[in-house]
Every structure is written in C-alpha cells, then in structure tokens.
Amino acid sequence: MRAVLIVSLVLATGIANAATPQPITRATPRAGFGTRQNSVEFSQCLLDTVRPTYPATRVEQTKNGLLITVASAAQVAAIVAVGDYMEGNGAAVTVRSPGARQPEKDPVYKAALGCA
C-alpha cells in the first residue's frame, strides 16, 4: 500500500510539473540562424506574424540590437534577440524558448524562420 502511495505522489508531481510552464532563463535552450534582412525589417515581420497568437509581444532596443519578447497575456513564450551584422547585410537571430531543443516543432522558431 505504501508503494502505491509513493508511486501515485511521484506521478502526480511529474504531471503537475509538466503542465506548469517554465520561465525563460539563461539556461533555457536556444537556437539561431542568420537572415538577409536587417533587425528592424525582421522584427516587424515577426511582430506581424506572432501578434494574433501572442498579443503582448513587445520589442526593446538594446545596445547590441533588438530584443523581442513573444508573450501572451499570461506568459512569455520566447525571447528573440536580433543583431545586425557589422557590414549591414543581414542580422543574426537567436530564439530562446522551451521548444528550442527541437526548433522545428517550436511555433515561435518556425515563425521567426519564416521571416528570415
């Protein structure tokens, strides 16, 4: 009986943790690629693409480029960093999201890649 109780507690904890969205931190997986657009053009495309699903998405200027926080009203889905190349011929894009371990399945990564 004790073993059944322990197993059920372990399973319940695992299910609760799986359902709880994890915050995006420096340890969150990331994936990246390059684009021929500059950071402003890329960010505008990404905003137009993700805003219907993630209405709280915002763009911030940083010293290294743009930081796009893709978010719904309840949670942050991804953070996208975009920095122009020194020559001005394109930009480097890094997507940090829980789905970045398998970027082909991550909706934000797919949207970002579609804008490249």
C-alpha positions as CSV (number, residue, x, y, z in Angstrom):
1,M,0.0,0.0,0.0
2,R,2.8,2.3,0.9
3,A,4.5,1.7,-2.5
4,V,1.2,2.6,-4.3
5,L,1.0,5.8,-2.4
6,I,4.6,6.8,-3.2
7,V,4.2,6.0,-6.9
8,S,1.0,8.0,-7.1
9,L,2.7,11.0,-5.5
10,V,5.6,10.8,-7.8
11,L,3.3,10.6,-10.9
12,A,1.1,13.5,-9.6
13,T,4.2,15.7,-9.1
14,G,5.6,14.8,-12.5
15,I,2.3,15.6,-14.2
16,A,1.9,18.9,-12.3
17,N,5.5,20.0,-13.3
18,A,4.9,19.0,-16.9
19,A,1.8,21.2,-17.1
20,T,3.4,24.2,-15.4
21,P,5.1,26.4,-18.0
22,Q,8.8,27.0,-17.1
23,P,10.1,30.6,-17.1
24,I,12.7,31.5,-19.7
25,T,16.1,32.0,-18.2
26,R,19.7,31.9,-19.4
27,A,19.6,28.1,-19.1
28,T,16.6,27.8,-21.5
29,P,17.6,26.2,-24.8
30,R,18.3,28.4,-27.8
31,A,18.6,28.1,-31.5
32,G,19.8,30.6,-34.1
33,F,20.1,31.4,-37.7
34,G,21.0,34.3,-40.0
35,T,18.8,36.5,-42.1
36,R,19.4,38.8,-45.0
37,Q,17.0,41.4,-43.5
38,N,18.2,44.0,-41.0
39,S,17.0,43.8,-37.4
40,V,14.2,46.3,-37.9
41,E,12.7,44.6,-41.0
42,F,13.0,41.2,-39.3
43,S,11.3,42.4,-36.1
44,Q,8.4,44.0,-38.0
45,C,7.8,40.7,-39.9
46,L,7.9,38.7,-36.7
47,L,5.6,41.1,-34.9
48,D,3.1,40.9,-37.8
49,T,3.3,37.1,-37.7
50,V,3.0,36.4,-34.0
51,R,0.8,39.2,-32.7
52,P,-2.5,37.4,-33.4
53,T,-1.4,34.5,-31.2
54,Y,0.8,36.4,-28.7
55,P,-0.8,39.9,-28.3
56,A,1.5,41.1,-25.5
57,T,4.6,40.8,-27.8
58,R,7.0,43.7,-27.5
59,V,10.3,45.0,-28.9
60,E,13.0,46.6,-26.9
61,Q,16.2,48.3,-28.2
62,T,19.4,47.1,-26.6
63,K,23.0,48.1,-27.2
64,N,23.5,45.0,-29.3
65,G,20.3,45.1,-31.4
66,L,16.7,44.3,-30.7
67,L,15.1,42.1,-28.1
68,I,11.7,40.7,-28.9
69,T,9.7,39.2,-26.1
70,V,7.0,37.0,-27.6
71,A,4.2,36.7,-25.0
72,S,0.5,36.1,-24.4
73,A,-1.2,37.9,-21.6
74,A,-0.4,35.1,-19.2
75,Q,3.2,34.0,-20.1
76,V,6.3,34.6,-22.1
77,A,6.6,32.1,-24.9
78,A,10.0,33.0,-26.3
79,I,12.7,35.7,-26.3
80,V,14.2,36.6,-29.7
81,A,17.4,38.5,-30.0
82,V,18.3,40.2,-33.3
83,G,21.6,41.9,-34.0
84,D,22.7,43.4,-37.3
85,Y,25.9,42.2,-38.9
86,M,28.7,44.8,-38.9
87,E,28.5,45.1,-42.7
88,G,24.8,45.9,-42.5
89,N,24.0,42.9,-44.8
90,G,21.6,41.0,-42.6
91,A,21.2,40.0,-39.0
92,A,21.9,37.2,-36.6
93,V,18.8,35.8,-34.8
94,T,18.7,33.8,-31.6
95,V,15.5,32.3,-30.3
96,R,15.4,31.3,-26.6
97,S,12.3,29.2,-25.9
98,P,11.4,25.9,-24.1
99,G,10.9,24.3,-27.5
100,A,14.3,25.3,-28.9
101,R,15.7,21.8,-28.2
102,Q,13.6,20.8,-31.2
103,P,13.3,24.1,-33.1
104,E,11.4,22.5,-36.0
105,K,8.5,21.9,-33.6
106,D,8.6,25.3,-31.8
107,P,5.9,27.7,-33.2
108,V,7.9,30.8,-32.4
109,Y,11.1,29.5,-34.0
110,K,9.1,28.5,-37.1
111,A,7.5,32.0,-37.3
112,A,11.0,33.6,-36.9
113,L,12.5,31.3,-39.6
114,G,9.6,32.2,-41.9
115,C,10.5,35.8,-41.6
116,A,14.2,35.2,-42.5
